[in-house]
Amino acid sequence: MTATAKARTGDHAAHLDHLGHVVFITAAAAMGGFLFGYDSAVINGAVTGIQEHFQVGSGATGLVVSSALLGCAGGAATAGRLADRIGRVQSMRVASVLFTASAIGSMFPFGIWDLGCWRVIGGLGIGMASVIAPAYIAEVAPTAYRGRLGSFQQLGIVVGIVISQLANYTIAQTAGGKTTNHVLGIQAWQWMLGVMAVPAVLYGVLSVAIPESPRHLVAVGREEQARKVLAEVEGSRVDLTARIREIRESLRREHKPAFSDLLGGGRFRLLPVVWIGIGLSVFQQFVGINVIFYYSSALWQSVGINVEKSLLISLSTSIINLLGTFIAIALVDRVGRRPLAMVGSVGMTAALATAAWAFSFKSGTGNNITIPNTQGAVALVAAHAFVFFFALSWGVVVWVFLGEMFPNRIRGAALGVAASAQWIANWAITVSFPALSDWNLSTTYAAYSVFALVSLVFVWKLVPETKGKKLEEMDEVPETKGIAAPGIDTAPQPGGATSKGIDEAPGT
C-alpha cells in the first residue's frame, strides 16, 4: 500500500469518528437550499391567487414569479466577496435576514410590483446561499464523503419543495379549496408566502451552532481556530499540523480570482472548464424542471384539473423528487457524477417527449380546456418520471460538480459565473413559460426534451469525472490546456473548493 493510500485509509477512519457532527454541520448549511426549494415551489400554489387578487395576465405573472431569480443572480455574484470579508457563517446569517424580510413583505404586498420587489430581496438571499452552501460543505466535508455531503444542498432544496407543497395544500384545504379565500382574515395565497419566515429564522439560528470554514480561518490568520474545527470534522487521529500546512501551502499558491483569470486562448474566450460549468448550469434549467415547481398547479388547471387536485398532484411530484434525490445521494460517490448525469438525460428526454405528445391532445379555451383521460394519465406519469430522472441525476450532480470541478486558482470567479448563469437561465425559462404555454404547451415541452437530449451529448463529450479527488490535489493540475476526453488520467482534472474559499465573483 502506498503512503498516499495509507493516508487516505487513515483519513477515512478518522472521518467515521466525527461523521455525525459533520452531517449536522452540512445539514445546517443546506438549510439555505431548503429555503430555495421552499421559495421556488411555494409560489406554485400562490400563482392563481395572485392572478385573481391583482387581476393580472400571463405576462405580469411570469415577471413576478421570475423576479426572485434576478435577485438570485445578483446574490450569487456578490456572495463570494461577502463570504471572504465576513466569513461563510456570517454570510449565511445575512441571507437569513433577507429571507425573513422577503417572507413578511410578500405576505402583505401593496401591489403586484411591490410583491415582485420583495421576491427580488428573497432572491438575493437564495443566490447567496446557492454559492456559500456548496462551497462551505466542500470545505468542511471529508474527501470520502464529499459527494454525498455535497448532495445535501439539493436534498435541502427538494425537502423544501415537499414541505412547501404540503403547506400549500393544507392552507388551501383550510381556505375551502380556493387560494383567494380568507384564513384568519388573510387570503390563503398570502399565508403560503408568509410561512417561509419560519424556516428563514431557523436558518439563522442554526448558523450560530456551526463552525466557520477551516479554510477561511487559515486565510484570515486564525490557525488555532482552524485546527479546532479540523479536529471536529476530520478527527483527532488526523495530522492536524500537516493539514494546516497543506491548506496554508494551497493558499500561498493562490491569488484573488478575477474575471481575467477565466480567459484563455484570446481576450474574450473563457477557459474550457468555465464553459463546462456554465453549460452544466444552463442545461440544468433549460430542461424545464422549474416549470414543474413554479407552475405545475396552474399547468394542471390549464388542462382541466381543479385547484384542489392540482395542488395534490404538485405534492406527489415533490415527493417523487425527494425519493429520486435520496437515490442520487446513495449513488453519487459509488457510480460517479457522469454516469448519473447521462442516465438522467436519457430518462428526461423520453419523459418530456411523452408529455409533449400527451399535451398535444389539449383542446378548448379559457375555462373550458380539457384533455382526454388516457392522454391526461400519460401526461401525469410522464411529468412524475421527468422529475424522478432529474432528481436522481442533474438535480444533485450539478451542485456537486460546481463544488468540485474548478481549479483552486480560479474557483471563486468561475463559481460566481456558473451560478449566475444558472439563475439567468432559470429566469429565462420561468418568465417565458406562461406565454409559451398559452401559445402551444406541447411544442414547449418538445423543446425541453431537445435540451435534455443535447445535455446527454454535452456530458458524454465534455464533462470529466470528479469522483474521489482531494481538493488540494486539484491545485497541482494546470487548467489552461483544455479538457481532454473523460477517463484519460493525463487530462487536466477539475478542481474543488478553493483553499481560500469562495472568492469574489466577477463584476463585483
KOLNURO-404934 format. One record per residue (C-alpha): residue in three letters; x negated, y negated, z negated. Coordinates in Angstrom, 3 decimals. Layout:
! KOLNURO-404934
[rec ALA,[X,Y,Z]];
...
***
This chain:
! KOLNURO-404934
[rec MET,[0.000,0.000,0.000]];
[rec THR,[-1.397,-3.425,0.964]];
[rec ALA,[-1.883,-6.254,-1.517]];
[rec THR,[0.930,-8.171,0.142]];
[rec ALA,[3.262,-5.188,-0.122]];
[rec LYS,[2.367,-4.732,-3.792]];
[rec ALA,[3.053,-8.392,-4.466]];
[rec ARG,[6.416,-8.137,-2.798]];
[rec THR,[7.261,-4.997,-4.781]];
[rec GLY,[6.393,-6.806,-7.997]];
[rec ASP,[8.419,-9.795,-6.937]];
[rec HIS,[11.394,-7.530,-6.234]];
[rec ALA,[11.269,-6.052,-9.747]];
[rec ALA,[10.976,-9.480,-11.308]];
[rec HIS,[13.908,-10.701,-9.262]];
[rec LEU,[16.101,-7.934,-10.646]];
[rec ASP,[15.402,-9.120,-14.200]];
[rec HIS,[16.895,-12.532,-13.518]];
[rec LEU,[19.336,-11.798,-10.716]];
[rec GLY,[22.416,-12.560,-12.801]];
[rec HIS,[21.103,-16.024,-13.668]];
[rec VAL,[20.155,-16.688,-10.047]];
[rec VAL,[23.626,-15.619,-8.905]];
[rec PHE,[25.183,-18.114,-11.341]];
[rec ILE,[22.928,-20.925,-10.101]];
[rec THR,[23.714,-20.053,-6.494]];
[rec ALA,[27.462,-19.872,-7.148]];
[rec ALA,[27.409,-23.278,-8.843]];
[rec ALA,[25.591,-24.845,-5.877]];
[rec ALA,[28.002,-23.122,-3.477]];
[rec MET,[30.924,-24.950,-5.122]];
[rec GLY,[30.163,-27.611,-2.528]];
[rec GLY,[31.106,-25.024,0.083]];
[rec PHE,[34.279,-24.247,-1.869]];
[rec LEU,[35.277,-27.912,-1.691]];
[rec PHE,[34.512,-27.985,2.022]];
[rec GLY,[36.734,-24.946,2.566]];
[rec TYR,[39.491,-26.335,0.381]];
[rec ASP,[39.485,-29.736,2.075]];
[rec SER,[39.284,-28.179,5.552]];
[rec ALA,[42.273,-25.903,5.052]];
[rec VAL,[44.462,-27.928,2.703]];
[rec ILE,[45.202,-30.399,5.486]];
[rec ASN,[46.671,-27.441,7.402]];
[rec GLY,[49.697,-27.301,5.111]];
[rec ALA,[49.991,-31.077,4.887]];
[rec VAL,[49.923,-31.845,8.638]];
[rec THR,[53.658,-31.592,9.299]];
[rec GLY,[54.467,-33.561,6.119]];
[rec ILE,[52.030,-36.323,7.115]];
[rec GLN,[53.540,-36.494,10.615]];
[rec GLU,[57.087,-36.758,9.288]];
[rec HIS,[56.273,-39.176,6.446]];
[rec PHE,[54.304,-41.627,8.579]];
[rec GLN,[56.198,-40.917,11.822]];
[rec VAL,[53.072,-40.369,13.937]];
[rec GLY,[52.395,-38.225,17.002]];
[rec SER,[49.703,-35.739,18.011]];
[rec GLY,[47.039,-38.356,18.780]];
[rec ALA,[47.189,-40.099,15.399]];
[rec THR,[47.487,-36.760,13.617]];
[rec GLY,[44.350,-35.453,15.309]];
[rec LEU,[42.431,-38.596,14.338]];
[rec VAL,[43.460,-38.391,10.682]];
[rec VAL,[42.766,-34.660,10.393]];
[rec SER,[39.371,-35.039,12.078]];
[rec SER,[38.375,-38.272,10.317]];
[rec ALA,[36.822,-36.313,7.460]];
[rec LEU,[34.417,-34.767,9.956]];
[rec LEU,[32.977,-38.167,10.891]];
[rec GLY,[32.196,-38.667,7.209]];
[rec CYS,[30.670,-35.182,7.185]];
[rec ALA,[28.250,-36.135,9.957]];
[rec GLY,[27.205,-39.250,8.028]];
[rec GLY,[26.840,-37.329,4.775]];
[rec ALA,[24.721,-34.653,6.447]];
[rec ALA,[22.448,-37.281,7.997]];
[rec THR,[21.808,-39.108,4.707]];
[rec ALA,[21.731,-36.180,2.267]];
[rec GLY,[18.057,-35.364,2.789]];
[rec ARG,[16.727,-38.775,1.854]];
[rec LEU,[19.013,-38.999,-1.184]];
[rec ALA,[18.058,-35.490,-2.363]];
[rec ASP,[14.351,-36.284,-2.124]];
[rec ARG,[14.793,-39.516,-4.072]];
[rec ILE,[17.049,-38.408,-6.911]];
[rec GLY,[16.879,-34.607,-6.661]];
[rec ARG,[19.172,-31.901,-5.380]];
[rec VAL,[21.268,-31.573,-8.529]];
[rec GLN,[21.846,-35.312,-8.895]];
[rec SER,[22.899,-35.412,-5.251]];
[rec MET,[25.468,-32.712,-5.986]];
[rec ARG,[26.919,-34.972,-8.683]];
[rec VAL,[27.202,-37.854,-6.217]];
[rec ALA,[29.071,-35.531,-3.847]];
[rec SER,[31.386,-34.507,-6.702]];
[rec VAL,[32.319,-38.157,-7.322]];
[rec LEU,[33.057,-38.672,-3.615]];
[rec PHE,[35.216,-35.521,-3.512]];
[rec THR,[37.186,-36.617,-6.568]];
[rec ALA,[37.795,-40.139,-5.275]];
[rec SER,[38.906,-38.750,-1.904]];
[rec ALA,[41.404,-36.350,-3.502]];
[rec ILE,[43.049,-39.054,-5.608]];
[rec GLY,[43.088,-41.603,-2.775]];
[rec SER,[44.516,-39.066,-0.296]];
[rec MET,[47.271,-38.194,-2.746]];
[rec PHE,[48.503,-41.805,-2.877]];
[rec PRO,[47.803,-43.420,0.524]];
[rec PHE,[49.441,-46.695,1.514]];
[rec GLY,[49.487,-45.771,5.198]];
[rec ILE,[48.197,-43.358,7.805]];
[rec TRP,[44.902,-45.204,8.338]];
[rec ASP,[44.387,-45.567,4.596]];
[rec LEU,[44.678,-41.779,4.395]];
[rec GLY,[42.097,-41.484,7.163]];
[rec CYS,[39.656,-43.677,5.216]];
[rec TRP,[39.978,-41.544,2.085]];
[rec ARG,[39.319,-38.449,4.185]];
[rec VAL,[36.147,-40.060,5.546]];
[rec ILE,[34.968,-40.602,1.951]];
[rec GLY,[35.635,-36.944,1.167]];
[rec GLY,[33.795,-36.043,4.355]];
[rec LEU,[30.694,-37.860,3.115]];
[rec GLY,[30.675,-35.552,0.089]];
[rec ILE,[31.239,-32.475,2.262]];
[rec GLY,[28.407,-33.434,4.619]];
[rec MET,[26.029,-33.969,1.713]];
[rec ALA,[26.929,-30.612,0.180]];
[rec SER,[26.553,-28.858,3.551]];
[rec VAL,[22.871,-29.828,3.653]];
[rec ILE,[21.984,-29.737,-0.038]];
[rec ALA,[23.567,-26.400,-0.984]];
[rec PRO,[21.879,-24.107,1.589]];
[rec ALA,[18.517,-25.820,1.090]];
[rec TYR,[18.772,-25.653,-2.716]];
[rec ILE,[19.813,-21.988,-2.587]];
[rec ALA,[16.917,-21.147,-0.250]];
[rec GLU,[14.513,-22.903,-2.630]];
[rec VAL,[15.605,-21.001,-5.757]];
[rec ALA,[16.518,-17.607,-4.250]];
[rec PRO,[14.073,-14.669,-4.466]];
[rec THR,[12.953,-13.570,-0.999]];
[rec ALA,[14.525,-10.114,-1.296]];
[rec TYR,[17.977,-11.613,-1.880]];
[rec ARG,[17.733,-14.867,0.042]];
[rec GLY,[20.044,-13.814,2.870]];
[rec ARG,[22.808,-12.612,0.577]];
[rec LEU,[22.473,-15.565,-1.781]];
[rec GLY,[22.358,-17.936,1.183]];
[rec SER,[25.675,-16.416,2.237]];
[rec PHE,[27.253,-17.826,-0.933]];
[rec GLN,[27.700,-21.141,0.879]];
[rec GLN,[30.008,-19.513,3.410]];
[rec LEU,[31.621,-17.412,0.672]];
[rec GLY,[32.417,-20.630,-1.193]];
[rec ILE,[33.964,-22.029,1.983]];
[rec VAL,[36.234,-19.051,2.586]];
[rec VAL,[37.267,-18.790,-1.077]];
[rec GLY,[38.150,-22.485,-0.927]];
[rec ILE,[40.252,-21.793,2.166]];
[rec VAL,[42.111,-18.944,0.427]];
[rec ILE,[42.793,-20.992,-2.710]];
[rec SER,[43.975,-23.994,-0.696]];
[rec GLN,[46.381,-21.867,1.343]];
[rec LEU,[47.686,-20.221,-1.823]];
[rec ALA,[48.140,-23.658,-3.400]];
[rec ASN,[49.873,-24.960,-0.253]];
[rec TYR,[52.264,-22.012,-0.162]];
[rec THR,[53.047,-22.322,-3.887]];
[rec ILE,[53.657,-26.071,-3.647]];
[rec ALA,[55.829,-25.664,-0.536]];
[rec GLN,[57.865,-22.957,-2.271]];
[rec THR,[58.326,-25.199,-5.307]];
[rec ALA,[59.461,-28.007,-2.992]];
[rec GLY,[62.060,-25.792,-1.311]];
[rec GLY,[60.030,-24.910,1.795]];
[rec LYS,[59.645,-28.445,3.161]];
[rec THR,[56.453,-30.464,2.692]];
[rec THR,[58.257,-33.827,2.568]];
[rec ASN,[60.427,-32.718,-0.349]];
[rec HIS,[59.535,-34.042,-3.793]];
[rec VAL,[57.970,-32.252,-6.759]];
[rec LEU,[57.939,-34.365,-9.946]];
[rec GLY,[58.632,-37.462,-7.859]];
[rec ILE,[55.741,-36.894,-5.412]];
[rec GLN,[56.031,-35.336,-1.956]];
[rec ALA,[54.694,-31.799,-1.564]];
[rec TRP,[52.034,-32.745,1.005]];
[rec GLN,[50.633,-35.329,-1.439]];
[rec TRP,[50.267,-32.657,-4.130]];
[rec MET,[48.459,-30.456,-1.603]];
[rec LEU,[45.826,-33.123,-1.020]];
[rec GLY,[45.571,-34.280,-4.644]];
[rec VAL,[44.982,-30.890,-6.260]];
[rec MET,[41.460,-30.900,-4.802]];
[rec ALA,[40.462,-33.239,-7.642]];
[rec VAL,[40.396,-30.224,-9.994]];
[rec PRO,[37.608,-28.240,-8.232]];
[rec ALA,[35.831,-31.515,-7.425]];
[rec VAL,[35.476,-32.291,-11.123]];
[rec LEU,[34.455,-28.678,-11.808]];
[rec TYR,[31.668,-29.023,-9.223]];
[rec GLY,[30.261,-31.969,-11.148]];
[rec VAL,[30.484,-30.100,-14.461]];
[rec LEU,[28.686,-27.037,-13.061]];
[rec SER,[25.893,-29.199,-11.666]];
[rec VAL,[24.986,-30.074,-15.265]];
[rec ALA,[24.364,-26.373,-16.019]];
[rec ILE,[21.883,-25.583,-13.216]];
[rec PRO,[18.164,-26.470,-12.956]];
[rec GLU,[16.518,-28.694,-10.407]];
[rec SER,[14.796,-27.002,-7.460]];
[rec PRO,[11.211,-25.984,-8.382]];
[rec ARG,[10.000,-27.243,-5.027]];
[rec HIS,[11.402,-30.697,-5.661]];
[rec LEU,[9.926,-30.691,-9.176]];
[rec VAL,[6.461,-29.872,-7.832]];
[rec ALA,[6.874,-32.534,-5.144]];
[rec VAL,[7.522,-35.232,-7.768]];
[rec GLY,[4.745,-34.046,-10.104]];
[rec ARG,[6.852,-32.253,-12.738]];
[rec GLU,[4.984,-28.963,-12.549]];
[rec GLU,[5.682,-27.785,-16.103]];
[rec GLN,[9.411,-28.017,-15.470]];
[rec ALA,[8.913,-26.258,-12.151]];
[rec ARG,[7.083,-23.454,-13.975]];
[rec LYS,[10.025,-23.019,-16.362]];
[rec VAL,[12.533,-22.895,-13.506]];
[rec LEU,[10.422,-20.343,-11.615]];
[rec ALA,[10.289,-18.193,-14.760]];
[rec GLU,[14.091,-18.385,-14.958]];
[rec VAL,[14.714,-17.367,-11.366]];
[rec GLU,[11.748,-15.149,-10.498]];
[rec GLY,[10.898,-13.583,-13.858]];
[rec SER,[8.012,-13.707,-16.307]];
[rec ARG,[6.113,-10.905,-14.542]];
[rec VAL,[5.543,-13.138,-11.517]];
[rec ASP,[2.224,-15.022,-11.488]];
[rec LEU,[3.686,-18.477,-12.115]];
[rec THR,[0.359,-20.234,-11.708]];
[rec ALA,[-0.068,-18.661,-8.289]];
[rec ARG,[3.491,-19.607,-7.326]];
[rec ILE,[2.944,-23.246,-8.339]];
[rec ARG,[-0.321,-23.261,-6.407]];
[rec GLU,[1.423,-21.749,-3.384]];
[rec ILE,[4.106,-24.439,-3.433]];
[rec ARG,[1.531,-27.188,-4.026]];
[rec GLU,[-0.545,-25.956,-1.095]];
[rec SER,[2.530,-25.896,1.107]];
[rec LEU,[3.296,-29.449,0.039]];
[rec ARG,[-0.251,-30.531,0.777]];
[rec ARG,[0.128,-29.363,4.366]];
[rec GLU,[3.361,-31.279,4.739]];
[rec HIS,[4.328,-34.776,5.605]];
[rec LYS,[7.685,-36.517,5.660]];
[rec PRO,[9.532,-35.246,8.696]];
[rec ALA,[10.797,-37.851,11.125]];
[rec PHE,[12.692,-37.633,14.384]];
[rec SER,[9.441,-37.974,16.346]];
[rec ASP,[8.280,-34.668,14.804]];
[rec LEU,[11.126,-32.894,16.582]];
[rec LEU,[9.951,-33.961,20.016]];
[rec GLY,[7.886,-31.707,22.242]];
[rec GLY,[6.955,-31.488,25.896]];
[rec GLY,[7.913,-35.094,26.607]];
[rec ARG,[9.124,-38.150,24.775]];
[rec PHE,[12.823,-37.273,24.720]];
[rec ARG,[12.628,-33.460,24.639]];
[rec LEU,[13.254,-31.660,21.387]];
[rec LEU,[11.269,-28.636,20.284]];
[rec PRO,[12.887,-25.331,21.335]];
[rec VAL,[13.597,-24.310,17.732]];
[rec VAL,[15.522,-27.553,17.187]];
[rec TRP,[17.659,-26.915,20.264]];
[rec ILE,[18.353,-23.429,18.943]];
[rec GLY,[19.545,-24.890,15.634]];
[rec ILE,[21.774,-27.353,17.474]];
[rec GLY,[23.098,-24.566,19.706]];
[rec LEU,[23.991,-22.357,16.755]];
[rec SER,[25.819,-25.249,15.098]];
[rec VAL,[27.742,-26.214,18.227]];
[rec PHE,[28.772,-22.687,19.189]];
[rec GLN,[29.977,-22.016,15.646]];
[rec GLN,[32.522,-24.805,16.144]];
[rec PHE,[33.293,-24.516,19.883]];
[rec VAL,[34.851,-21.062,19.433]];
[rec GLY,[37.702,-22.977,17.761]];
[rec ILE,[37.528,-21.481,14.281]];
[rec ASN,[38.579,-24.655,12.517]];
[rec VAL,[41.654,-24.959,14.714]];
[rec ILE,[42.911,-21.954,12.735]];
[rec PHE,[42.152,-23.556,9.398]];
[rec TYR,[43.232,-27.121,10.220]];
[rec TYR,[46.266,-26.448,12.391]];
[rec SER,[47.420,-22.834,12.025]];
[rec SER,[50.590,-23.803,10.169]];
[rec ALA,[51.531,-26.281,12.904]];
[rec LEU,[50.335,-23.791,15.539]];
[rec TRP,[52.687,-21.031,14.391]];
[rec GLN,[55.519,-23.520,14.060]];
[rec SER,[54.819,-24.548,17.657]];
[rec VAL,[55.670,-21.017,18.808]];
[rec GLY,[58.922,-20.811,16.873]];
[rec ILE,[57.920,-19.680,13.332]];
[rec ASN,[59.398,-21.611,10.392]];
[rec VAL,[57.368,-23.586,7.825]];
[rec GLU,[57.500,-21.013,5.022]];
[rec LYS,[56.423,-18.099,7.230]];
[rec SER,[53.728,-20.171,8.933]];
[rec LEU,[52.164,-21.018,5.552]];
[rec LEU,[52.308,-17.344,4.576]];
[rec ILE,[50.542,-16.419,7.829]];
[rec SER,[47.874,-19.035,7.088]];
[rec LEU,[47.366,-17.468,3.656]];
[rec SER,[46.974,-13.973,5.147]];
[rec THR,[44.472,-15.314,7.689]];
[rec SER,[42.385,-16.857,4.920]];
[rec ILE,[42.366,-13.539,3.035]];
[rec ILE,[41.085,-11.779,6.177]];
[rec ASN,[38.418,-14.482,6.359]];
[rec LEU,[37.370,-13.702,2.792]];
[rec LEU,[37.161,-9.952,3.445]];
[rec GLY,[35.019,-10.486,6.540]];
[rec THR,[32.685,-12.737,4.586]];
[rec PHE,[32.146,-10.074,1.919]];
[rec ILE,[31.205,-7.615,4.660]];
[rec ALA,[28.722,-10.100,6.110]];
[rec ILE,[27.133,-10.706,2.707]];
[rec ALA,[26.676,-6.954,2.266]];
[rec LEU,[25.060,-6.558,5.705]];
[rec VAL,[23.086,-9.732,6.402]];
[rec ASP,[19.908,-8.575,4.618]];
[rec ARG,[20.300,-4.979,5.798]];
[rec VAL,[21.011,-5.205,9.504]];
[rec GLY,[19.710,-8.738,10.075]];
[rec ARG,[21.168,-12.012,11.295]];
[rec ARG,[21.030,-11.458,15.077]];
[rec PRO,[22.951,-8.150,15.224]];
[rec LEU,[25.784,-9.590,13.124]];
[rec ALA,[25.968,-12.684,15.323]];
[rec MET,[26.148,-10.641,18.526]];
[rec VAL,[28.794,-8.246,17.202]];
[rec GLY,[30.834,-11.252,16.112]];
[rec SER,[30.533,-12.918,19.515]];
[rec VAL,[31.857,-9.812,21.287]];
[rec GLY,[34.781,-9.465,18.860]];
[rec MET,[35.684,-13.156,19.024]];
[rec THR,[35.626,-13.159,22.832]];
[rec ALA,[38.077,-10.269,23.021]];
[rec ALA,[40.369,-11.650,20.308]];
[rec LEU,[40.506,-15.171,21.763]];
[rec ALA,[41.173,-13.877,25.273]];
[rec THR,[44.005,-11.728,23.920]];
[rec ALA,[45.505,-14.710,22.063]];
[rec ALA,[45.287,-16.787,25.244]];
[rec TRP,[47.245,-14.108,27.109]];
[rec ALA,[49.917,-13.955,24.382]];
[rec PHE,[50.337,-17.738,24.219]];
[rec SER,[50.870,-17.857,27.989]];
[rec PHE,[54.395,-16.479,27.313]];
[rec LYS,[55.358,-19.542,25.249]];
[rec SER,[58.499,-21.216,26.572]];
[rec GLY,[60.772,-24.124,25.694]];
[rec THR,[60.081,-27.659,24.451]];
[rec GLY,[60.431,-29.707,21.291]];
[rec ASN,[62.186,-27.811,18.518]];
[rec ASN,[63.331,-25.038,20.885]];
[rec ILE,[59.964,-23.342,21.501]];
[rec THR,[59.876,-19.544,21.485]];
[rec ILE,[57.526,-16.672,22.268]];
[rec PRO,[58.682,-13.059,22.931]];
[rec ASN,[58.452,-10.753,19.914]];
[rec THR,[55.825,-8.481,21.483]];
[rec GLN,[53.558,-11.336,22.515]];
[rec GLY,[54.127,-13.042,19.168]];
[rec ALA,[52.940,-9.923,17.339]];
[rec VAL,[49.928,-9.642,19.642]];
[rec ALA,[49.052,-13.310,19.008]];
[rec LEU,[49.211,-12.762,15.233]];
[rec VAL,[46.963,-9.702,15.380]];
[rec ALA,[44.533,-11.432,17.753]];
[rec ALA,[44.295,-14.522,15.520]];
[rec HIS,[43.546,-12.368,12.481]];
[rec ALA,[40.981,-10.330,14.460]];
[rec PHE,[39.294,-13.532,15.632]];
[rec VAL,[38.978,-14.816,12.069]];
[rec PHE,[37.683,-11.427,10.880]];
[rec PHE,[34.938,-11.239,13.515]];
[rec PHE,[33.957,-14.864,12.896]];
[rec ALA,[33.772,-14.301,9.130]];
[rec LEU,[31.541,-11.231,9.325]];
[rec SER,[29.164,-12.956,11.714]];
[rec TRP,[28.896,-16.610,12.700]];
[rec GLY,[30.575,-17.898,9.564]];
[rec VAL,[27.707,-16.565,7.440]];
[rec VAL,[24.675,-16.191,9.679]];
[rec VAL,[24.619,-19.767,10.971]];
[rec TRP,[24.294,-21.129,7.421]];
[rec VAL,[21.582,-18.545,6.709]];
[rec PHE,[19.747,-19.332,9.956]];
[rec LEU,[19.812,-23.073,9.268]];
[rec GLY,[18.397,-22.471,5.791]];
[rec GLU,[15.530,-20.359,7.153]];
[rec MET,[14.699,-20.974,10.802]];
[rec PHE,[12.906,-24.326,10.884]];
[rec PRO,[9.171,-24.560,10.153]];
[rec ASN,[8.431,-26.425,6.934]];
[rec ARG,[6.802,-29.370,8.672]];
[rec ILE,[9.998,-30.351,10.475]];
[rec ARG,[12.676,-28.643,8.444]];
[rec GLY,[14.250,-31.692,6.791]];
[rec ALA,[14.665,-33.648,10.007]];
[rec ALA,[15.694,-30.594,12.028]];
[rec LEU,[18.295,-29.505,9.482]];
[rec GLY,[19.752,-33.004,9.480]];
[rec VAL,[20.063,-32.956,13.285]];
[rec ALA,[21.597,-29.465,13.343]];
[rec ALA,[24.060,-30.212,10.535]];
[rec SER,[25.121,-33.484,12.161]];
[rec ALA,[25.612,-31.667,15.480]];
[rec GLN,[27.821,-29.159,13.680]];
[rec TRP,[30.071,-31.854,12.251]];
[rec ILE,[30.286,-33.723,15.550]];
[rec ALA,[31.230,-30.505,17.375]];
[rec ASN,[33.785,-29.755,14.659]];
[rec TRP,[35.230,-33.247,15.088]];
[rec ALA,[35.452,-32.872,18.881]];
[rec ILE,[37.376,-29.600,18.632]];
[rec THR,[39.624,-30.857,15.835]];
[rec VAL,[40.565,-34.192,17.372]];
[rec SER,[41.238,-32.658,20.802]];
[rec PHE,[43.340,-29.659,19.789]];
[rec PRO,[46.747,-31.349,19.219]];
[rec ALA,[46.711,-32.915,22.679]];
[rec LEU,[45.254,-29.812,24.356]];
[rec SER,[47.818,-27.505,22.734]];
[rec ASP,[50.640,-29.812,23.866]];
[rec TRP,[49.193,-29.622,27.392]];
[rec ASN,[48.517,-25.861,27.587]];
[rec LEU,[47.959,-23.736,24.490]];
[rec SER,[46.977,-20.620,26.472]];
[rec THR,[44.306,-22.409,28.504]];
[rec THR,[42.914,-23.974,25.338]];
[rec TYR,[42.381,-20.548,23.764]];
[rec ALA,[40.927,-19.223,27.026]];
[rec ALA,[38.314,-21.999,26.859]];
[rec TYR,[37.432,-20.997,23.281]];
[rec SER,[36.959,-17.399,24.453]];
[rec VAL,[34.498,-18.583,27.128]];
[rec PHE,[32.447,-20.365,24.453]];
[rec ALA,[32.446,-17.176,22.376]];
[rec LEU,[31.113,-15.217,25.353]];
[rec VAL,[28.380,-17.779,26.027]];
[rec SER,[27.393,-17.638,22.339]];
[rec LEU,[26.591,-13.933,22.802]];
[rec VAL,[24.158,-14.696,25.624]];
[rec PHE,[22.665,-17.573,23.610]];
[rec VAL,[21.832,-15.355,20.628]];
[rec TRP,[20.624,-12.467,22.775]];
[rec LYS,[18.258,-14.611,24.842]];
[rec LEU,[17.066,-17.331,22.486]];
[rec VAL,[17.604,-16.742,18.774]];
[rec PRO,[14.817,-14.950,16.839]];
[rec GLU,[15.406,-12.862,13.716]];
[rec THR,[14.570,-14.460,10.335]];
[rec LYS,[15.282,-11.474,8.108]];
[rec GLY,[12.676,-10.686,5.416]];
[rec LYS,[10.377,-13.680,5.931]];
[rec LYS,[8.927,-15.602,2.972]];
[rec LEU,[9.406,-19.350,3.191]];
[rec GLU,[5.704,-20.074,2.665]];
[rec GLU,[4.767,-17.539,5.344]];
[rec MET,[6.584,-19.670,7.901]];
[rec ASP,[4.343,-22.636,7.156]];
[rec GLU,[1.453,-20.823,8.783]];
[rec VAL,[3.190,-20.297,12.119]];
[rec PRO,[2.957,-23.009,14.801]];
[rec GLU,[6.324,-24.244,16.019]];
[rec THR,[5.351,-26.141,19.145]];
[rec LYS,[4.606,-23.300,21.541]];
[rec GLY,[8.181,-22.385,22.298]];
[rec ILE,[10.357,-19.479,21.348]];
[rec ALA,[9.417,-16.089,22.704]];
[rec ALA,[11.805,-13.185,23.084]];
[rec PRO,[13.206,-11.937,19.771]];
[rec GLY,[11.431,-8.958,18.320]];
[rec ILE,[7.937,-9.878,19.531]];
[rec ASP,[5.743,-10.340,16.497]];
[rec THR,[3.367,-12.704,18.263]];
[rec ALA,[6.113,-15.231,18.944]];
[rec PRO,[6.327,-18.322,16.767]];
[rec GLN,[8.625,-17.438,13.897]];
[rec PRO,[11.292,-19.709,12.399]];
[rec GLY,[10.661,-21.247,9.009]];
[rec GLY,[12.565,-21.515,5.807]];
[rec ALA,[13.309,-24.190,3.250]];
[rec THR,[10.726,-26.890,3.193]];
[rec SER,[8.478,-26.724,0.193]];
[rec LYS,[9.138,-30.386,-0.256]];
[rec GLY,[12.761,-29.560,0.208]];
[rec ILE,[15.353,-31.393,2.238]];
[rec ASP,[13.613,-34.452,3.528]];
[rec GLU,[15.232,-37.390,5.206]];
[rec ALA,[17.346,-36.802,8.264]];
[rec PRO,[16.513,-38.687,11.451]];
[rec GLY,[18.021,-42.094,11.897]];
[rec THR,[18.398,-42.763,8.178]];
***
